[in-house]
Amino acid sequence: MASRVFWPALLLSYIIILFEAAATAAVTAATDGPVCPQEAVIVPNGGFDSGSLDPWNVDQIYPTDSSVILVSPGNDSPYAVQLSAAYGAALMQNSIPLCQATHYSISFEYKVTEASSICALYVTAKRSNRHKSTISVPMVLGDWTTASLTYNDYISQVFTILTVLDCSFDTTHATVLVDNFTITPIGSIEPPDCPRAVNVENGDFETGLLTPWTPANTSENPPAYNIVSPGYNSEYALQLDVPTTNETVLYFLGRVDGLCLDYEYTFSFALNWGGYDYPDTGFSNISESSYGCALYVSPYACTEQQPPYYPPNVTSGWQEYSFTCLAASSTKPVIQILLDCETEYDEPAIPAFDLQLDGFFVELAT
């Protein structure tokens, strides 16, 4: 059956993911774009001169052993932020407005007051965990030092600054001051020519044939498959005839034209679970403790995304579905469809049913 394992993340990744929901909400809420081209970018409270941390967000992995506080003085300023940690601490600001297709330099000042060879300070400019630029500075005692990193984005007009003190082990401790975050435009970049609509070959099965979709099964009792009529607002659809089973897995691979790297795309399709009837309504989550059937749709280009899955909806016939992914590759033009059904062998089998798919379509999300 298909693997449903989530791999554990390193501490730095954990901290970034911890903030992801807040970052997404803030980016969505930022509706007013900047006046472009920009001569300068204001980092709200970038020098902490307000005497508070607002609008920065704070996280302490182990609050008893870490802190993120304002201290005085800063570097030629009233205040700086002190990150002190035995494991990890983070400071983040969302929704800083930028111009599209512009190259930026992001600088900050830091001073290490308590050093450790296995700790490091990471500063990241990011739209998402895939599209980001990071610099790390070693924890070496010294005076105030300026560091910088570069960042550009073809798409988004807002981004996030994430500052992380990462020690990785609770047997060490480090402290660093940070101050005076600035952003400076340093040039323009030419975005790639990305068509809005991306062709999915025979995505609505309009040829009346399965080609170029390629089936593959990994079970002893695989579903049959054929092209049926009518489809969903079309002449044809792909139908899977699933036999009575305790376990079955069936893959289909389709082809999609190349995607532009680091662009977000919306994948859409229609799904009809037909006569599915089982006491469990399908996987309630991606885990070994749930039984029934679920459908997964996975673009290979979105290599860092867990495949979206769709449990049975047996009351409404055809349903439209869509999901957005960030293209992590421009050279993997494949869509995988996976039907995965499983029950315990001492439990009742899943009765035979049919499932239909149609209308695969891909377009830029922005």
Secondary structure as the mmCIF struct_conf table of DSSP 4:
data_model
#
loop_
_struct_conf.conf_type_id
_struct_conf.id
_struct_conf.beg_label_comp_id
_struct_conf.beg_label_asym_id
_struct_conf.beg_label_seq_id
_struct_conf.end_label_comp_id
_struct_conf.end_label_asym_id
_struct_conf.end_label_seq_id
HELX_LH_PP_P HELX_LH_PP_P1 VAL A 5 LEU A 10
HELX_RH_AL_P HELX_RH_AL_P1 LEU A 11 ALA A 29
HELX_LH_PP_P HELX_LH_PP_P2 GLY A 33 VAL A 35
BEND BEND1 CYS A 36 PRO A 37
BEND BEND2 GLU A 39 GLU A 39
STRN STRN1 VAL A 41 VAL A 41
TURN_TY1_P TURN_TY1_P1 PRO A 44 GLY A 47
TURN_TY1_P TURN_TY1_P2 ASP A 49 SER A 50
BEND BEND3 GLY A 51 SER A 52
TURN_TY1_P TURN_TY1_P3 ASP A 54 PRO A 55
STRN STRN2 ASN A 57 GLN A 60
BEND BEND4 ILE A 61 TYR A 62
TURN_TY1_P TURN_TY1_P4 PRO A 63 ASP A 65
STRN STRN3 SER A 66 VAL A 71
BEND BEND5 SER A 72 SER A 72
BEND BEND6 ASN A 75 PRO A 78
STRN STRN4 ALA A 80 ALA A 85
BEND BEND7 ALA A 86 TYR A 87
STRN STRN5 GLY A 88 PRO A 97
TURN_TY1_P TURN_TY1_P5 GLN A 100 ALA A 101
STRN STRN6 THR A 102 GLU A 114
TURN_TY1_P TURN_TY1_P6 SER A 117 ILE A 118
STRN STRN7 ALA A 120 LYS A 126
BEND BEND8 ARG A 127 HIS A 131
STRN STRN8 LYS A 132 PRO A 138
BEND BEND9 ASP A 143 ASP A 143
STRN STRN9 THR A 145 ASP A 153
BEND BEND10 TYR A 154 ILE A 155
BEND BEND11 GLN A 157 GLN A 157
STRN STRN10 VAL A 158 ASP A 166
BEND BEND12 PHE A 169 PHE A 169
TURN_TY1_P TURN_TY1_P7 ASP A 170 THR A 171
STRN STRN11 ALA A 174 SER A 188
BEND BEND13 ARG A 196 ARG A 196
STRN STRN12 ALA A 197 VAL A 198
STRN STRN13 VAL A 200 VAL A 200
TURN_TY1_P TURN_TY1_P8 GLU A 201 ASP A 204
TURN_TY1_P TURN_TY1_P9 GLU A 206 THR A 207
BEND BEND14 GLY A 208 LEU A 209
TURN_TY1_P TURN_TY1_P10 THR A 211 PRO A 212
STRN STRN14 THR A 214 ASN A 217
BEND BEND15 SER A 219 ASN A 221
HELX_LH_PP_P HELX_LH_PP_P3 PRO A 222 PRO A 223
STRN STRN15 ALA A 224 VAL A 228
BEND BEND16 SER A 229 PRO A 230
BEND BEND17 TYR A 232 GLU A 235
STRN STRN16 ALA A 237 VAL A 242
HELX_LH_PP_P HELX_LH_PP_P4 PRO A 243 PRO A 243
BEND BEND18 THR A 244 THR A 244
STRN STRN17 THR A 245 THR A 245
BEND BEND19 ASN A 246 ASN A 246
STRN STRN18 GLU A 247 ARG A 255
STRN STRN19 VAL A 256 VAL A 256
HELX_LH_PP_P HELX_LH_PP_P5 ASP A 257 CYS A 260
TURN_TY1_P TURN_TY1_P11 LEU A 261 ASP A 262
STRN STRN20 GLU A 264 ASN A 272
TURN_TY1_P TURN_TY1_P12 GLY A 274 GLY A 275
BEND BEND20 PRO A 279 ASP A 280
BEND BEND21 GLY A 282 GLY A 282
BEND BEND22 SER A 284 SER A 287
TURN_TY1_P TURN_TY1_P13 GLU A 288 SER A 289
STRN STRN21 GLY A 292 PRO A 299
TURN_TY1_P TURN_TY1_P14 TYR A 300 ALA A 301
TURN_TY1_P TURN_TY1_P15 THR A 303 GLU A 304
BEND BEND23 GLN A 305 GLN A 305
HELX_LH_PP_P HELX_LH_PP_P6 GLN A 306 PRO A 308
STRN STRN22 TYR A 309 TYR A 310
BEND BEND24 THR A 315 TRP A 318
STRN STRN23 GLN A 319 LEU A 326
BEND BEND25 ALA A 328 ALA A 328
BEND BEND26 SER A 330 THR A 331
STRN STRN24 VAL A 334 GLU A 342
TURN_TY1_P TURN_TY1_P16 TYR A 345 ASP A 346
BEND BEND27 GLU A 347 GLU A 347
HELX_LH_PP_P HELX_LH_PP_P7 PRO A 348 ALA A 349
STRN STRN25 ILE A 350 ILE A 350
HELX_LH_PP_P HELX_LH_PP_P8 PRO A 351 ALA A 352
STRN STRN26 PHE A 353 LEU A 364
#
